[in-house]
């Protein structure tokens, strides 16, 4: 079920993920306005974000647009500390997906949120959990035959 997301795992190892772009030396005037820093993400991370949005659209039955509510049911708050410290080994696929959706959405409001969760290993950890869930589901499906 999560194969389109799990396929990013090998690309994450050794990836730089992204880099901050800054424009120092601006006066902050009308003639020379400040340009705030932003993160330029690599192709892997941009592709992962696109895959997350596609997954949300293709699996409306999971109601992943309610990611904050889904996280709350597992005691996870929509903030970087709570999300990165979540014990994903006990979470179901919907909740792990809610972590990914919340992260992609957080980036829209807070430049660098996604980069921080990539750098601290949370994104890879969440994708590994989705891979485990798919493998468990496959074993269960094969045991029925």
C-alpha positions as CSV (number, residue, x, y, z in Angstrom):
1,X,0.0,0.0,0.0
2,X,2.9,2.4,0.8
3,X,5.3,1.3,-1.9
4,X,5.2,4.6,-3.7
5,X,6.6,6.2,-0.5
6,X,8.9,3.5,0.6
7,X,10.7,3.6,-2.7
8,X,12.3,6.9,-1.5
9,X,14.2,5.1,1.3
10,X,17.3,4.2,-0.7
11,X,17.5,7.8,-2.0
12,X,17.4,9.2,1.5
13,X,20.6,7.6,2.6
14,X,23.5,9.9,1.8
15,X,21.2,12.6,0.5
16,X,21.9,16.2,1.3
17,X,18.1,16.8,1.5
18,X,18.4,20.5,0.9
19,X,20.2,23.7,1.8
20,X,19.4,27.1,3.1
21,X,19.5,29.9,0.6
22,X,20.3,33.3,2.1
23,X,20.8,36.7,0.6
24,X,22.9,38.7,3.2
25,X,23.7,42.4,2.9
26,X,20.3,43.8,2.1
27,X,19.3,47.1,3.8
28,X,15.7,46.3,4.3
29,X,14.5,49.4,2.5
30,X,12.0,49.8,-0.4
31,X,14.9,50.1,-2.8
32,X,16.9,47.1,-1.3
33,X,14.3,44.9,0.5
34,X,15.3,42.0,2.8
35,X,15.0,38.6,1.2
36,X,14.3,36.0,3.9
37,X,16.1,32.7,3.9
38,X,14.4,29.6,2.4
39,X,15.3,26.0,1.8
40,X,16.1,24.7,-1.6
41,X,15.2,20.9,-1.4
42,X,16.8,18.3,-3.6
43,X,14.9,16.2,-6.1
44,X,14.4,13.3,-3.7
45,X,12.6,15.4,-1.1
46,X,10.6,17.3,-3.7
47,X,9.5,13.9,-5.1
48,X,8.7,12.6,-1.7
49,X,6.4,15.6,-1.0
50,X,4.7,15.1,-4.3
51,X,4.2,11.4,-3.5
52,X,2.7,12.2,-0.1
53,X,0.2,14.6,-1.6
54,X,-0.7,11.9,-4.3
55,X,-1.2,9.3,-1.6
56,X,-3.5,11.6,0.3
57,X,-5.6,12.1,-2.9
58,X,-5.6,8.4,-3.8
59,X,-6.6,7.2,-0.3
60,X,-9.3,9.6,0.8
61,X,-10.8,6.8,3.0
62,X,-7.9,7.4,5.4
63,X,-9.0,11.0,5.9
64,X,-5.4,12.2,6.1
65,X,-6.4,15.8,5.7
66,X,-7.4,15.5,9.4
67,X,-3.7,14.7,10.2
68,X,-3.7,16.8,13.4
69,X,-6.7,14.9,14.8
70,X,-5.2,11.5,13.8
71,X,-1.9,12.4,15.6
72,X,-3.8,13.6,18.6
73,X,-5.5,10.2,19.1
74,X,-2.0,8.8,19.5
75,X,-0.9,11.5,21.9
76,X,1.3,13.2,19.3
77,X,1.2,17.0,19.0
78,X,1.7,18.9,15.7
79,X,5.2,20.1,16.6
80,X,8.6,19.0,15.6
81,X,9.7,17.6,19.0
82,X,6.6,15.6,19.6
83,X,6.5,14.2,16.0
84,X,10.2,13.3,15.9
85,X,10.1,11.6,19.3
86,X,7.0,9.5,18.6
87,X,7.5,5.8,19.0
88,X,6.5,4.7,15.5
89,X,7.0,1.0,16.2
90,X,3.5,1.0,17.8
91,X,1.8,3.2,15.2
92,X,-0.4,2.1,12.4
93,X,0.0,3.2,8.8
94,X,-2.6,5.9,9.0
95,X,-0.9,7.6,11.9
96,X,2.6,7.3,10.3
97,X,1.1,8.8,7.2
98,X,-0.4,11.6,9.3
99,X,3.2,12.3,10.5
100,X,4.4,12.7,6.9
101,X,1.4,14.8,5.9
102,X,1.8,17.1,9.0
103,X,5.5,17.5,8.1
104,X,4.8,18.4,4.5
105,X,2.1,20.9,5.6
106,X,4.4,22.3,8.3
107,X,7.0,23.2,5.7
108,X,4.4,25.4,4.0
109,X,4.2,27.5,7.2
110,X,7.7,27.1,8.6
111,X,10.7,27.0,6.2
112,X,13.1,24.3,7.3
113,X,10.7,22.1,9.2
114,X,11.0,19.3,6.7
115,X,14.7,19.7,6.5
116,X,15.0,19.4,10.3
117,X,13.0,16.1,10.3
118,X,15.1,14.8,7.4
119,X,18.3,15.6,9.1
120,X,17.4,14.1,12.4
121,X,16.3,10.8,10.7
122,X,12.6,11.0,11.4
123,X,11.5,10.9,7.8
124,X,13.6,7.8,7.1
125,X,12.3,6.2,10.4
126,X,8.7,6.8,9.4
127,X,9.2,5.4,5.9
128,X,10.9,2.3,7.4
129,X,7.8,1.8,9.6
130,X,5.6,2.0,6.5
131,X,7.8,-0.6,4.9
132,X,7.4,-2.9,7.9
133,X,3.6,-2.4,7.8
134,X,3.6,-3.4,4.1
135,X,5.8,-6.5,4.8
136,X,3.5,-7.5,7.8
137,X,0.5,-7.1,5.6
138,X,2.1,-9.2,2.8
139,X,3.0,-12.0,5.3
140,X,-0.6,-12.0,6.6
141,X,-2.1,-12.1,3.1
142,X,0.2,-15.0,2.1
143,X,-0.6,-16.9,5.3
144,X,-4.2,-17.1,4.2
145,X,-3.4,-19.2,1.1
